[in-house]
Amino acid sequence: MANSSEKRGFVTLLIGLASLVLVIAGMRAVSGLLGPILLSLFVVMLTSPLMQWLKARGLPNWLAYTLVLLGVIFVGLALIVFLAASLAQLSAELPSYRNRIDTQITAFIQWLDSIGIQARDIRDLEWFQPERILQALFYFISALFGTVSNVGFTLLIFIYMLASAANFSSRLRYALATTNQPMLQRFSSFSSSISTYLLIKSWLGALTALLQVVLMWILGIDFAVLWGVFSFLFNFIPNIGFYISLIPPTLIALLTLGWAKALIFAVGYTLINNFFDIAIAPRYLGKGLDLSTIVTFLAVVLWAWILGPIGAFLALPLTVMVKILLLEPFPETQLLAQLMGAGEAGETPVVAVADSDREADNS
């Protein structure tokens, strides 16, 4: 009997892994369509509290919907126009940076020679050519243009999602309340936690980017507002988003202002980011989304591989959705869900606490 049970468990594991591979392959195959849909979904979750707040102030449903919709469309279109114009200007300026890059490399090699290091051959290395650096920057800009091109499609999906969000939410709650009460509690916990997280992360990222723009403006770094927008956007990518947003303005500062001001900028930029991440964010985010550091890093890599750049921005919400809605409800995967969490051993999971609170309220 034991061997039979072990065989069934092994077969079940293999079937589960095979199904997971098929699901991931399917998601990657339709990533061009799935990415904007998921992004629209989380934008709806971000703006829903604002819509509810407007309704609570006495505005009719149609007016609250119209105001939120117009606000999102305005922000989205303004973002498209600003990024397109700024990146076009940056693309036009990149060739002028070539001589500065060459000058910096020459000065660096001369400094190595002055301290007794023979570094003339470094200049002949293929990876050390200024053209390689410029090509990397152009590739980075092209990737950003590709991401921006999806914004219009995302806004179109968002319009229809927001229009049907209230009715769909009420129908879903009614269906789950009559068929699966625990899943309804988990869905409500997920929706509330993600909405709160995205809202707090947005205004913290905006404050961080604003101070960083002021720092860049004081130091005289080119395209300060563009790098501030990048800082805000990459604020949603955990672990590596900060470093990605730091590289371009630091390189520009190095080319235009020299080593000293580039170092001052990098230190100041890092201090501003750490102040909000370490001193301010925990006070408002609490335990966050209950994901360990290694899980958040791997989530960014995995979702970026599956969905492209949009996957990196949505890595945390998508991982929390999988953890709460697909792993925690089933005994076979509860251990995996617990291993993904950031809590200490013996702690009660955050969702379980929320569920028990709701059950106490209902009783």
URPE-V723082 format. One line per field, one symbol per residue. burial: + if it has 9 or more other ideal C-beta (glycine too) atoms within 8 Angstrom, else -. A space follows every 50 residues. Layout:
BEGIN
burial = ???
END
This chain:
BEGIN
burial = -----------+---+-------+--++--+--++++++++++++++++- +--++-------+++-+++-+++--++-++-+++-++-+++-++--++-+ ++-++--++--++-----+--++----+-+-+++--++-++-++++++-+ ++-++-+++-++--+------++--+------+++++++++-++++++++ ++-++++++++++-+++-+-+-++++++++++++++++++++-+++-+++ +++++++---++-+++-+++-+++++--+++---+---+++---+++-++ -+++-+++++++++++++++++++++++----++--+--++-+-----++ +-+++--++----
END
